[in-house]
Amino acid sequence: MDIIVYHNPACGTSRNTLAMIRNAGIEPHVVEYLKTPPSRAMLVALVERAGMTPRALLRAKGTPYAELGLDDETLSDAALVDAMTAHPALINRPLVVSPLGVKLCRPSEAVLDLLPTPQRGAFAKEDGEQVVDAAGQRIA
């Protein structure tokens, strides 16, 4: 099973997403994108495959978003991709690639839609929120 997670270990949402993938019995390829950022071409491909816009992938909190003036709605998609390529912290996370698609997994339980195997048991997020029951079923 080839699943890739663009991961930031300092992010709780990213850690929860990774844990749910592992709870399905899958060991993904983990890319710590702050250390090994995707190329510009790969970033464009990921955005396209996820069916989103570069602006939708931008992260403002804890990044140089404001300093770079990225709140300017007239900026082109190319300019936003250039900014994310130059400053990987601007890429929101976690971005997950699986045979079932590509998705920004916010909230983390969005990853369940990308997993080809079911959860193997209960799962609670780090904050204690139960998202999968003991039978491995998603809690609505």
C-alpha distance (Angstrom), angle and dihedral (degrees) to the residues before:
residue distance angle dihedral
M1 . . .
D2 3.78 . .
I3 3.79 111.0 .
I4 3.78 122.9 156.9
V5 3.79 123.9 -160.8
Y6 3.79 121.0 -164.4
H7 3.78 93.4 -149.1
N8 3.78 141.5 -175.5
P9 3.82 109.4 -164.8
A10 3.82 90.2 -156.9
C11 3.83 90.5 63.1
G12 3.81 119.7 87.0
T13 3.81 92.9 -154.6
S14 3.79 89.7 52.9
R15 3.82 92.4 47.6
N16 3.83 91.3 49.0
T17 3.82 91.1 49.6
L18 3.79 91.7 50.5
A19 3.80 90.8 48.3
M20 3.82 92.2 52.1
I21 3.79 90.7 51.7
R22 3.79 89.2 52.3
N23 3.82 90.2 45.4
A24 3.82 85.9 62.4
G25 3.81 89.3 57.7
I26 3.80 94.5 -104.7
E27 3.79 124.8 128.1
P28 3.80 104.0 -155.5
H29 3.75 130.1 -157.6
V30 3.80 102.4 -102.8
V31 3.80 117.8 -150.4
E32 3.78 113.6 -168.7
Y33 3.78 90.7 -152.0
L34 3.81 94.8 -166.9
K35 3.82 88.0 62.3
T36 3.82 96.7 33.4
P37 3.80 108.4 23.8
P38 3.78 121.0 -166.9
S39 3.78 116.7 -103.5
R40 3.77 118.0 -105.1
A41 3.82 90.3 -103.9
M42 3.81 91.9 49.9
L43 3.80 91.7 48.2
V44 3.81 90.9 51.7
A45 3.81 90.1 48.6
L46 3.81 92.6 49.2
V47 3.81 92.0 50.1
E48 3.81 90.8 49.4
R49 3.81 94.2 45.8
A50 3.80 90.0 49.4
G51 3.80 89.5 53.2
M52 3.76 91.9 -127.1
T53 3.77 138.2 115.9
P54 3.78 125.3 -108.4
R55 3.82 88.1 -113.4
A56 3.81 89.9 57.7
L57 3.81 89.3 55.9
L58 3.81 94.6 49.8
R59 3.78 118.3 110.9
A60 3.81 116.8 -151.5
K61 3.81 102.8 177.5
G62 3.79 114.5 88.8
T63 3.80 93.7 -0.5
P64 3.82 138.5 98.4
Y65 3.83 88.5 -99.6
A66 3.82 96.3 122.1
E67 3.80 95.0 38.7
L68 3.80 90.0 54.2
G69 3.81 92.7 48.6
L70 3.81 92.4 -121.3
D71 3.79 91.4 151.7
D72 3.82 86.2 76.8
E73 3.82 102.4 112.5
T74 3.83 91.0 -157.5
L75 3.81 92.7 67.8
S76 3.78 112.5 113.7
D77 3.79 124.4 -119.9
A78 3.81 87.5 -111.7
A79 3.81 91.1 56.0
L80 3.80 91.0 50.3
V81 3.81 92.0 49.1
D82 3.81 89.2 48.6
A83 3.82 89.5 53.0
M84 3.82 92.6 49.3
T85 3.80 90.4 47.3
A86 3.81 91.4 51.4
H87 3.83 93.7 41.5
P88 3.85 110.3 30.2
A89 3.82 90.6 -174.5
L90 3.81 85.1 75.4
I91 3.83 90.2 67.4
N92 3.78 109.4 96.1
R93 3.77 116.8 -131.9
P94 2.89 156.1 -89.6
L95 3.76 100.7 22.8
V96 3.80 111.3 -179.3
V97 3.81 127.3 -162.1
S98 3.80 118.3 -164.5
P99 3.80 137.6 153.9
L100 3.82 85.5 -95.4
G101 3.81 95.6 56.7
V102 3.77 146.3 -77.6
K103 3.78 122.9 -73.3
L104 3.78 142.7 167.1
C105 3.80 98.1 -124.2
R106 3.78 102.2 -143.3
P107 2.95 109.0 162.0
S108 3.77 94.0 35.4
E109 3.80 94.5 -128.9
A110 3.82 88.0 68.2
V111 3.81 84.3 83.9
L112 3.80 88.9 73.0
D113 3.83 88.4 74.7
L114 3.82 89.5 59.6
L115 3.79 99.3 48.5
P116 3.81 117.0 99.9
T117 3.81 91.7 -161.3
P118 3.81 127.0 56.2
Q119 3.75 125.8 -111.5
R120 3.81 111.5 -86.9
G121 3.79 95.1 -140.6
A122 3.76 145.9 -28.4
F123 3.78 120.2 -27.9
A124 3.79 131.0 -167.0
K125 3.78 124.9 -176.4
E126 3.78 119.8 -118.5
D127 3.82 89.0 -95.2
G128 3.81 90.2 57.0
E129 3.81 97.6 -104.6
Q130 3.80 107.7 146.2
V131 3.82 110.3 -134.7
V132 3.81 101.2 162.9
D133 3.80 125.2 39.2
A134 3.81 128.0 -137.8
A135 3.82 90.4 -88.9
G136 3.80 90.3 57.2
Q137 3.81 93.5 -107.3
R138 3.79 122.8 140.3
I139 3.80 112.8 -109.1
A140 3.80 110.4 -131.6
